[in-house]
Amino acid sequence: MTPIETISRPVVILVRPENPENIGLAARAMKNTGFSELRLVGVRRHDPKSFITAVHAGEILDRAKLFPTLEEATADLQFIAASTAKRRKLATWVDWDEAAGRIAGLPPTIRVGLLFGNERTGLTGAELGRANLVFTIPQAGRQPSYNLGAAVLLTLYTLFVRGRSGPRAAVLERDAPLPRREQDETIDRVIAKLSGRGFIHRTNRDHVSAWVRDYFGRTAMTARDRGFLLALFDKKALDDFSDGKES
């Protein structure tokens, strides 16, 4: 098995940003720290106001991709870390320093996304459910959250500093997380199988489905993980897994 050849830096994804100036500030933070790929969810067109605050980072805005849904914006990414200022019932969250350590420890071939929500409402529970890792940025006092541009700058600066320590080891394809689209498809199959066996039913569907998504969505699922997980529910898949085949 040969190492994956494509090397990329984390993608910054802003979900439903309301203030075009904040988009420009995020682009400027990216330019300052050496990141270049920006994706915007729920934004229909580029606003000229964002170029004013971007300051020499206009090319990042020019190349920024617009997506109607978060699912489309994250489909090709393998590891997603989402920012939140609120504790959620199901989401397992960590401080940003711990999250940065995990991200910095990933091989540079892994496609990583950094997810930031709306300035007022943040990310919804469903949107956080698309992340492999949920983090909060520590702060003093009672201020409820950081400005969006500031949050992007803090996270990227930390990764920029950690990244200067040198190259990381390559990862074999079999050990690389699946694209998020395939991770979610696998979780959907698990939920369907649990429903078929009566474990998930009308009275517990929402709670148990959310728990399954939260639990398995945090694993950065590999192809081998998928094969083992599906093998638990499927005799053919179990035989294939025992023979060393990937599902």
RODO-163187 format. One line per 5 residues: their letters; for each residue z, x, y of N, C-alpha, C. Coordinates in Angstrom, 2 decimals, padded with zeros to 5 digits. Each point is the difference from the previous one (the first is absolute). Layout:
# RODO-163187
A = Z:X:Y:Z:X:Y:Z:X:Y  ...;
END
This chain:
# RODO-163187
MTPIE = 000.00:000.86:-001.19:000.00:-000.86:001.19:000.00:000.89:001.23  -000.90:-000.23:000.93:-000.10:000.84:001.19:000.71:-000.63:001.17  000.50:000.81:000.94:000.67:-000.57:001.18:-000.96:-000.80:000.84  000.51:-001.00:000.71:-000.80:-000.77:000.94:-000.42:000.94:001.13  -001.23:-000.09:000.45:-000.52:000.95:000.97:000.21:-000.43:001.45;
TISRP = -000.04:-001.31:000.25:000.07:-000.48:001.38:001.40:000.18:000.58  000.08:000.64:001.15:001.27:000.21:000.67:-000.01:-000.80:001.30  001.05:-000.75:000.25:000.05:-000.80:001.22:001.43:-000.04:000.52  000.16:-000.36:001.27:001.31:-000.16:000.60:000.32:-001.48:000.07  001.29:-000.36:000.16:000.36:-001.41:000.04:-000.77:-000.81:001.03;
VVILV = -000.29:-001.24:-000.37:-000.67:-000.96:000.87:001.06:-000.81:000.74  -000.18:-000.21:001.28:000.91:-000.83:000.78:-000.58:-001.41:000.08  000.81:-001.00:-000.38:-000.46:-001.39:-000.01:000.92:-000.83:000.90  -000.57:-000.61:001.02:000.75:-000.87:000.90:-000.37:-001.45:-000.33  001.01:-000.80:-000.31:-000.23:-001.37:-000.43:000.31:-000.97:001.14;
RPENP = -001.02:-000.73:000.44:000.10:-000.99:001.06:000.64:000.52:001.28  -000.37:001.18:000.47:000.57:000.49:001.27:-000.44:-000.89:001.16  000.92:-000.33:000.90:-000.30:-000.90:001.11:-000.39:000.75:001.27  000.55:001.18:000.17:-000.16:000.74:001.25:-001.03:001.11:-000.17  -001.16:-000.10:000.66:-001.02:001.04:-000.15:000.49:001.37:000.47;
ENIGL = 000.93:000.02:000.96:000.55:001.29:000.44:000.73:000.70:-001.14  000.66:-000.77:-000.84:000.70:000.60:-001.14:-000.98:000.59:-001.01  -001.14:-000.63:-000.14:-001.02:000.55:-000.89:-000.46:001.36:000.53  -000.19:000.07:001.32:-000.39:001.26:000.60:001.07:001.07:-000.16  001.27:-000.38:000.16:001.10:000.95:-000.18:000.07:000.50:-001.43;
AARAM = -000.27:-000.89:-000.95:-000.01:000.41:-001.41:-001.12:001.01:-000.24  -001.17:-000.25:000.58:-001.11:000.94:-000.14:000.36:001.35:000.61  000.65:-000.03:001.16:000.41:001.26:000.64:000.99:000.75:-000.88  000.96:-000.71:-000.61:000.95:000.63:-000.90:-000.71:000.64:-001.20  -001.03:-000.68:-000.49:-000.78:000.55:-001.11:-000.70:001.29:000.41;
KNTGF = -000.59:-000.01:001.17:-000.69:001.19:000.50:000.98:001.16:000.17  001.17:-000.28:000.53:001.02:001.03:000.21:000.43:000.67:-001.29  000.00:-000.75:-001.09:000.56:000.51:-001.25:-001.05:000.26:-001.08  -001.27:-000.15:000.34:-001.05:000.39:-000.92:-000.46:-001.05:-000.99  000.30:-001.27:000.28:-000.46:-001.08:-000.86:-001.21:-000.66:000.66;
SELRL = -000.89:-000.57:-000.80:-001.25:-000.46:000.60:-000.47:-001.38:-000.43  000.54:-000.56:-001.08:-000.53:-001.27:-000.52:000.92:-001.16:000.35  -000.52:-000.90:000.83:000.75:-001.16:000.46:-000.67:-001.27:-000.49  000.82:-000.93:-000.52:-000.50:-001.30:-000.43:000.80:-001.09:000.71  -000.69:-001.03:000.45:000.63:-001.10:000.72:-000.23:-001.30:-000.75;
VGVRR = 001.06:-000.73:-000.24:-000.07:-001.26:-000.73:000.23:-001.15:000.96  -000.90:-000.99:-000.04:000.16:-001.16:000.86:-000.45:000.23:001.43  -000.72:001.08:000.24:-000.55:000.30:001.34:-001.51:-000.23:-000.07  -000.52:-000.85:000.85:-001.42:-000.37:-000.08:-000.92:000.98:000.70  000.50:000.64:001.06:-000.85:000.92:000.76:000.88:001.01:000.72;
HDPKS = -000.60:001.12:000.34:000.73:001.02:000.75:000.17:-000.44:001.45  001.20:000.15:000.52:000.29:-000.34:001.38:-000.07:001.26:000.85  -000.73:-000.02:001.11:-000.10:001.20:000.85:001.36:000.54:000.45  001.02:-000.87:000.08:001.32:000.45:000.45:000.59:001.05:-000.95  -000.37:-000.08:-001.27:000.56:000.96:-000.96:-000.51:001.41:000.26;
FITAV = -001.20:000.12:000.57:-000.55:001.33:000.28:000.71:000.67:001.18  000.62:-000.79:000.87:000.71:000.56:001.15:001.23:000.78:-000.46  000.77:-000.57:-000.93:001.21:000.67:-000.48:-000.28:001.00:-001.12  -001.21:-000.02:-000.56:-000.32:000.92:-001.08:-000.02:001.45:000.48  -000.47:000.26:001.21:-000.01:001.33:000.62:-000.56:001.07:-000.94;
HAGEI = -001.30:000.23:000.06:-000.69:001.02:-000.78:-000.05:-000.32:-001.51  000.38:-001.23:-000.37:-000.06:-000.39:-001.41:-000.97:-001.16:-000.18  -000.95:-000.13:000.94:-000.95:-001.10:-000.06:-000.84:000.00:-001.25  -000.27:001.19:-000.56:-000.83:000.05:-001.21:000.70:-000.63:-001.19  001.34:000.04:000.00:000.75:-000.66:-001.08:-000.17:-001.51:000.10;
LDRAK = 000.04:-000.52:001.22:-000.22:-001.44:000.20:-001.44:-000.38:-000.33  -000.94:000.85:000.37:-001.41:-000.28:-000.30:-000.23:-000.13:-001.50  000.69:000.82:-000.77:-000.19:000.00:-001.46:000.92:-000.98:-000.72  000.95:-000.59:000.73:000.96:-000.90:-000.65:-000.71:-001.17:-000.66  000.42:-000.32:-001.21:-000.62:-001.09:-000.76:000.83:-001.28:000.17;
LFPTL = -000.71:-001.12:000.16:000.64:-001.30:000.16:-000.09:-000.78:-001.31  001.13:-000.57:-000.41:000.05:-000.77:-001.24:000.61:-001.37:000.27  -000.55:-001.04:-000.61:000.59:-001.33:000.19:001.31:-000.19:-000.76  000.18:000.72:-001.12:001.21:-000.17:-000.81:000.60:001.34:-000.38  001.28:000.00:-000.26:000.68:001.21:-000.44:-000.48:000.43:-001.38;
EEATA = -000.31:-000.99:-000.84:-000.49:000.32:-001.34:-001.24:000.88:000.07  -000.92:-000.33:000.88:-001.22:000.78:000.15:000.28:001.37:000.61  000.95:000.04:000.92:000.30:001.26:000.68:000.68:001.02:-000.90  000.66:-000.47:-001.06:000.76:000.91:-000.87:-000.60:000.14:-001.40  -001.11:-000.67:-000.27:-000.53:-000.08:-001.36:-000.25:001.36:-000.63;
DLQFI = -000.47:000.98:000.78:-000.37:001.30:-000.55:001.13:001.02:000.05  001.15:-000.37:000.56:001.11:000.94:000.13:000.86:000.00:-001.25  000.63:001.13:-000.29:000.76:000.15:-001.24:001.51:-000.08:000.22  000.46:000.36:001.18:001.43:-000.03:000.30:000.17:-000.50:001.43  000.77:-001.07:000.17:000.17:-000.62:001.31:001.47:-000.01:000.37;
AASTA = 000.33:000.51:001.18:001.35:-000.03:000.54:000.01:-000.90:001.22  000.90:-000.97:000.04:000.03:-001.00:001.07:001.28:000.12:000.81  -000.14:-000.13:001.31:001.13:000.09:000.92:000.58:-001.39:000.28  001.33:-000.09:000.03:000.65:-001.25:000.37:001.29:000.31:000.74  000.37:-000.87:000.91:001.27:000.14:000.71:001.06:-000.93:-000.57;
KRRKL = -000.39:-000.81:-001.00:000.91:-001.01:-000.54:000.23:000.25:-001.49  001.19:-000.26:-000.44:000.29:000.03:-001.43:-000.54:-001.28:-000.63  -000.68:000.14:-001.11:-000.57:-001.17:-000.68:000.72:-000.21:-001.32  -000.06:-001.24:-000.49:000.74:-000.36:-001.20:-000.46:000.79:-001.22  -001.33:000.11:-000.19:-000.51:000.64:-001.20:-000.42:001.45:000.21;
ATWVD = -000.52:000.31:001.16:-000.55:001.33:000.21:001.07:001.08:-000.11  -000.29:001.02:-000.79:000.86:001.17:-000.10:-000.44:000.97:001.08  000.85:000.27:000.97:-000.40:000.80:001.14:000.83:001.27:000.08  -000.54:001.01:000.66:000.67:001.28:000.18:-000.15:000.43:001.45  000.83:000.95:000.43:-000.17:000.57:001.33:-001.29:000.81:000.04;
WDEAA = -000.55:000.14:001.21:-001.27:000.69:000.15:000.05:001.44:-000.50  001.10:000.69:000.16:000.08:001.39:-000.45:-000.24:000.09:-001.50  000.60:-000.90:-000.76:-000.22:-000.01:-001.46:-001.44:-000.40:-000.32  -000.52:-000.99:000.73:-001.38:-000.43:-000.24:-000.97:001.13:000.30  000.24:000.72:001.11:-000.88:001.11:000.37:000.00:001.07:-001.08;
GRIAG = 001.16:000.23:-000.60:000.08:000.98:-001.07:-000.85:-000.39:-001.20  000.03:-001.28:-000.34:-000.82:-000.48:-001.11:-001.48:000.11:000.31  -000.38:-000.38:001.22:-001.41:000.05:000.38:-000.48:001.45:000.05  000.81:000.87:000.61:-000.38:001.40:000.12:-000.10:000.67:-001.38  000.74:-000.53:-000.97:-000.03:000.56:-001.34:-001.18:-000.45:-000.84;
LPPTI = -000.75:-001.00:000.49:-001.17:-000.44:-000.74:-001.11:001.04:000.12  -000.79:000.20:-001.05:-001.15:000.90:000.11:-000.94:-000.46:001.11  -000.67:000.91:000.69:-000.84:-000.37:001.13:-001.22:-000.82:-000.39  -000.25:-000.15:-001.29:-001.15:-000.77:-000.46:000.29:-001.50:-000.04  001.26:-000.38:000.10:000.38:-001.41:-000.10:-000.28:-000.69:001.32;
RVGLL = -000.67:-001.16:-000.08:-000.32:-000.78:001.20:001.23:-000.80:000.42  000.60:000.40:001.12:001.24:-000.58:000.49:-000.27:-000.85:001.23  000.68:-001.13:000.10:-000.07:-000.84:001.18:001.37:-000.18:000.62  000.09:000.06:001.33:001.23:-000.26:000.73:-000.18:-001.32:000.73  000.85:-000.96:-000.32:-000.18:-001.38:000.43:001.00:-000.37:001.08;
FGNER = -000.51:-000.53:001.12:000.85:-000.42:001.12:-000.36:-001.43:000.38  001.03:-000.81:000.31:-000.23:-001.41:000.26:-000.11:-000.35:001.47  -000.08:-001.29:000.25:-000.09:-000.57:001.33:001.21:000.38:000.85  -000.22:000.21:001.31:001.08:000.43:000.89:001.19:-000.95:000.01  -000.23:-001.29:-000.07:001.09:-000.98:000.10:000.59:-000.37:-001.35;
TGLTG = -000.86:-000.20:-000.98:000.45:-000.55:-001.28:000.03:001.01:-001.14  -000.60:001.16:000.21:-000.04:000.98:-001.08:-000.89:-000.46:-001.15  000.25:000.55:-001.15:-000.74:-000.37:-001.21:000.70:-001.15:-000.71  -000.77:-000.91:-000.56:000.59:-001.10:-000.77:000.46:000.51:-001.36  000.77:-000.83:-000.69:000.43:000.38:-001.35:-001.17:000.24:-000.92;
AELGR = -001.03:-000.84:000.12:-001.19:000.16:-000.84:-000.72:001.31:000.32  -000.05:000.36:001.27:-000.66:001.25:000.38:000.79:001.20:-000.48  001.32:-000.06:000.09:000.83:001.08:-000.55:-000.17:000.10:-001.50  -000.32:-001.13:-000.63:-000.21:-000.01:-001.44:-001.22:000.79:-000.45  -000.86:000.38:000.92:-001.17:000.79:-000.33:000.28:001.50:000.10;
ANLVF = 001.25:000.36:000.30:000.36:001.41:000.17:000.69:000.54:-001.24  -000.19:001.29:-000.25:000.73:000.68:-001.06:001.35:000.49:000.48  000.17:000.06:001.32:001.22:000.51:000.59:000.20:-000.68:001.35  001.22:-000.46:000.28:000.33:-000.61:001.28:001.05:000.87:000.67  -000.24:000.34:001.26:000.93:000.89:000.69:000.41:-000.56:001.36;
TIPQA = 001.15:000.48:000.48:000.46:-000.30:001.35:000.20:001.32:000.74  -000.21:-000.03:001.30:000.20:001.19:000.83:001.36:-000.11:000.65  000.93:000.91:-000.27:001.35:-000.09:000.57:-000.04:000.00:001.53  000.96:-000.70:000.57:000.11:-000.02:001.46:001.44:-000.29:000.40  000.35:000.37:001.20:001.35:-000.23:000.50:000.06:-001.32:000.75;
GRQPS = 001.22:-000.55:000.11:000.20:-001.19:000.83:-000.52:-001.27:-000.65  -000.17:-001.01:000.84:-000.36:-001.33:-000.49:-001.47:-000.33:000.21  -000.76:000.96:000.48:-001.43:-000.25:000.20:-000.61:-000.41:-001.33  -000.66:-001.16:-000.09:-000.43:-000.51:-001.31:-001.12:000.78:-000.65  -000.85:000.66:000.79:-001.12:000.70:-000.61:-000.61:000.97:001.00;
YNLGA = -000.83:000.91:-000.51:-000.75:000.91:000.86:-001.28:-000.67:000.48  -000.48:000.45:001.15:-001.34:-000.38:000.42:-000.99:000.45:-001.07  -001.06:-000.76:-000.19:-000.96:000.29:-001.06:-000.58:001.41:000.13  -000.42:000.37:001.22:-000.56:001.33:000.19:001.02:001.09:-000.32  001.27:-000.22:000.39:001.05:000.97:-000.27:000.26:000.12:-001.49;
AVLLT = 000.00:-001.12:-000.71:000.22:000.03:-001.45:-001.08:000.79:-000.71  -001.24:-000.19:000.43:-001.11:000.76:-000.60:000.18:001.49:000.28  000.35:000.35:001.23:000.17:001.40:000.36:001.13:000.66:-000.80  001.13:-000.68:-000.13:001.13:000.56:-000.74:-000.36:000.28:-001.45  -000.66:-000.94:-000.63:-000.34:000.19:-001.41:-001.04:001.11:-000.18;
LYTLF = -001.03:000.00:000.84:-001.04:001.00:-000.15:000.50:001.40:000.35  000.87:000.09:001.00:000.52:001.32:000.36:000.79:000.60:-001.16  000.80:-000.83:-000.66:000.78:000.49:-001.15:-000.93:000.53:-001.09  -001.05:-000.76:-000.31:-000.94:000.45:-001.04:-000.77:001.24:000.46  -000.33:000.06:001.28:-000.70:001.16:000.54:000.84:001.27:-000.19;
VRGRS = 001.29:-000.07:000.32:000.88:001.15:-000.13:000.17:000.39:-001.46  000.22:-000.99:-000.86:000.16:000.29:-001.43:-001.28:000.57:-000.59  -001.15:-000.46:000.48:-001.28:000.45:-000.54:-000.32:001.43:000.32  000.70:000.56:000.98:-000.27:001.38:000.39:000.61:001.01:-000.97  000.76:-000.50:-000.99:000.66:000.90:-000.94:-000.96:000.58:-001.02;
GPRAA = -001.23:-000.56:-000.09:-000.97:000.57:-000.92:-000.61:-001.04:-000.91  -001.06:000.37:-000.75:-000.69:-000.94:-000.89:000.86:-000.41:-001.19  -000.28:-001.20:-000.49:000.70:-000.49:-001.18:-000.90:000.06:-001.22  000.60:-000.17:-001.14:-000.77:000.10:-001.25:-000.96:-001.16:-000.15  -001.12:000.24:-000.67:-000.94:-001.07:-000.31:000.60:-000.91:-001.06;
VLERD = -000.54:-001.19:-000.11:000.49:-000.96:-000.98:-001.15:-000.37:-000.92  000.30:-000.15:-001.28:-001.01:-000.42:-000.95:-000.29:-001.48:000.20  -001.23:-000.40:-000.32:-000.40:-001.39:000.20:000.92:-000.96:-000.74  000.41:000.36:-001.21:000.83:-000.93:-000.79:001.38:-000.20:000.63  000.44:000.95:000.85:001.32:-000.09:000.62:-000.06:-000.58:001.41;
APLPR = -001.20:-000.27:000.50:-000.15:-000.51:001.36:000.23:-001.51:000.02  000.68:-000.52:001.04:000.15:-001.45:000.10:-001.36:-000.69:000.09  -000.07:-001.19:-000.57:-001.21:-000.80:000.10:-000.20:-000.47:001.44  -001.24:-000.34:000.37:-000.19:-000.66:001.30:000.85:-001.26:000.07  000.48:-000.33:001.18:000.93:-001.12:000.14:-000.60:-001.29:-000.55;
REQDE = -001.30:-000.19:000.15:-000.64:-001.20:-000.53:000.26:-000.12:-001.50  -000.13:001.10:-000.74:000.20:-000.03:-001.44:001.47:-000.14:-000.36  000.89:000.58:000.82:001.43:-000.21:-000.24:000.33:-001.49:000.10  -000.51:-000.65:001.05:000.29:-001.42:000.21:-000.63:-000.86:-001.11  -001.21:000.35:-000.43:-000.64:-000.75:-001.08:000.83:000.08:-001.28;
TIDRV = 000.58:001.16:-000.27:000.83:000.17:-001.19:001.26:-000.85:000.10  000.63:-000.01:001.17:001.19:-000.81:000.19:-000.33:-001.48:-000.16  -001.16:-000.42:000.50:-000.43:-001.40:-000.18:-000.14:-000.32:-001.49  -000.53:000.95:-000.77:-000.16:-000.23:-001.45:001.36:-000.12:-000.69  000.95:000.80:000.43:001.35:-000.08:-000.57:000.63:-001.35:000.31;
IAKLS = -000.14:-000.46:001.24:000.55:-001.31:000.38:-000.66:-001.11:-000.81  -001.32:000.10:-000.19:-000.71:-001.01:-000.79:000.49:-000.01:-001.44  000.24:001.18:-000.57:000.48:000.08:-001.38:001.42:-000.55:-000.12  000.85:000.30:000.98:001.36:-000.53:-000.02:-000.01:-001.52:000.16  -000.93:-000.51:000.79:-000.14:-001.45:000.15:-000.48:-000.62:-001.30;
GRGFI = -000.96:000.64:-000.66:-000.53:-000.50:-001.26:001.05:-000.08:-001.09  000.98:000.89:000.08:001.06:000.01:-001.01:001.21:-000.84:000.40  -000.09:-000.63:001.17:001.06:-000.89:000.42:001.16:000.68:000.69  -000.05:001.34:000.15:001.08:000.70:000.68:000.00:-000.36:001.49  -001.19:-000.11:000.57:-000.14:-000.50:001.36:-000.43:-001.46:-000.10;
HRTNR = 000.74:-000.89:000.65:-000.31:-001.43:-000.06:000.17:-000.62:001.37  -000.15:-001.29:000.06:-000.06:-000.71:001.28:001.24:000.25:000.86  001.18:000.02:-000.60:001.22:000.08:000.80:000.34:001.42:000.46  -000.57:001.02:-000.66:000.35:001.37:000.41:-001.22:000.81:000.45  -001.16:-000.67:000.09:-001.25:000.73:000.23:000.04:000.89:001.24;
DHVSA = 000.41:-000.56:001.13:-000.04:000.78:001.23:000.94:001.20:-000.06  001.22:-000.23:-000.48:001.00:001.07:-000.02:-000.39:001.11:-000.98  -000.34:-000.38:-001.22:-000.30:001.02:-001.01:-001.31:000.73:000.32  -001.00:-000.72:000.47:-001.27:000.64:000.38:000.23:001.02:001.10  000.82:-000.37:000.99:000.30:000.93:001.09:000.74:001.22:-000.51;
WVRDY = 000.90:-000.20:-000.95:000.77:001.12:-000.56:-000.93:000.93:-000.78  -000.90:-000.58:-000.79:-000.95:000.82:-000.77:-000.88:000.82:000.94  -000.49:-000.62:001.05:-000.85:000.72:000.97:000.79:001.11:000.69  001.24:-000.29:000.37:000.81:000.99:000.67:000.30:001.17:-000.93  000.35:-000.29:-001.23:000.40:001.06:-000.95:-001.18:000.89:-000.37;
FGRTA = -001.07:-000.60:-000.48:-001.13:000.80:-000.45:-000.84:000.52:001.16  000.07:-000.67:001.14:-000.75:000.47:001.15:000.53:001.30:000.58  001.22:000.38:-000.36:000.59:001.24:000.51:-000.27:001.20:-000.89  -000.71:-000.18:-001.11:-000.09:001.08:-000.99:-001.13:000.98:000.24  -000.89:-000.26:000.97:-001.20:000.85:000.16:-000.69:000.13:-001.36;
MTARD = -000.40:-001.12:-000.55:-000.47:-000.14:-001.37:-001.22:000.86:-000.31  000.07:000.76:-001.09:-001.13:000.79:-000.48:-000.75:-000.79:-001.07  -001.15:000.51:-000.41:-000.76:-000.65:-001.07:000.81:-000.05:-001.28  000.74:001.06:-000.28:000.83:000.00:-001.21:001.14:-001.00:000.11  000.61:-000.11:001.18:001.03:-001.02:000.21:-000.57:-001.39:-000.27;
RGFLL = -001.20:-000.25:000.52:-000.65:-001.30:-000.20:-000.22:-000.28:-001.47  -000.48:001.02:-000.73:-000.23:-000.20:-001.42:001.27:-000.34:-000.75  001.09:000.69:000.32:001.26:-000.27:-000.66:000.54:-001.38:000.36  -000.08:-000.34:001.28:000.53:-001.28:000.46:-000.73:-001.16:-000.65  -001.33:000.05:-000.02:-000.76:-001.08:-000.61:000.17:-000.01:-001.52;
ALFDK = 000.27:001.17:-000.57:000.21:000.07:-001.45:001.23:-000.78:-000.44  000.94:-000.17:000.90:001.20:-000.75:-000.33:-000.29:-001.48:-000.27  -001.17:-000.46:000.49:-000.34:-001.42:-000.12:-001.22:-000.25:-000.89  -000.67:001.04:-000.42:-001.30:-000.17:-000.65:-000.10:000.94:-001.20  -000.21:-000.53:-001.21:-000.05:000.83:-001.19:-001.16:000.99:000.06;
KALDD = -001.18:-000.45:000.44:-001.15:000.90:000.08:000.27:001.14:000.97  000.59:-000.36:001.16:000.33:001.03:000.98:001.03:000.97:-000.56  000.94:-000.53:-000.80:001.00:000.87:-000.61:-000.64:000.97:-000.97  -000.98:-000.49:-000.80:-000.69:000.87:-000.92:-000.79:001.06:000.74  -000.67:-000.40:001.10:-000.76:000.96:000.80:000.91:001.04:000.61;
FSDGK = 001.17:-000.45:000.48:000.93:000.93:000.63:000.53:000.99:-001.04  000.29:-000.49:-001.20:000.48:000.87:-001.07:-001.04:001.03:-000.39  -001.29:-000.38:000.14:-001.08:000.92:-000.33:-000.33:000.95:001.15  000.70:-000.12:001.11:-000.25:000.88:001.14:-001.04:-000.49:000.95  -000.45:-001.26:-000.16:-001.02:-000.56:000.90:000.69:-000.64:001.20;
ES = -000.69:-000.03:001.14:000.54:-000.63:001.20:-000.58:-001.38:000.14  000.86:-000.97:000.39:-000.46:-001.38:000.17:-000.64:-000.19:001.35;
END
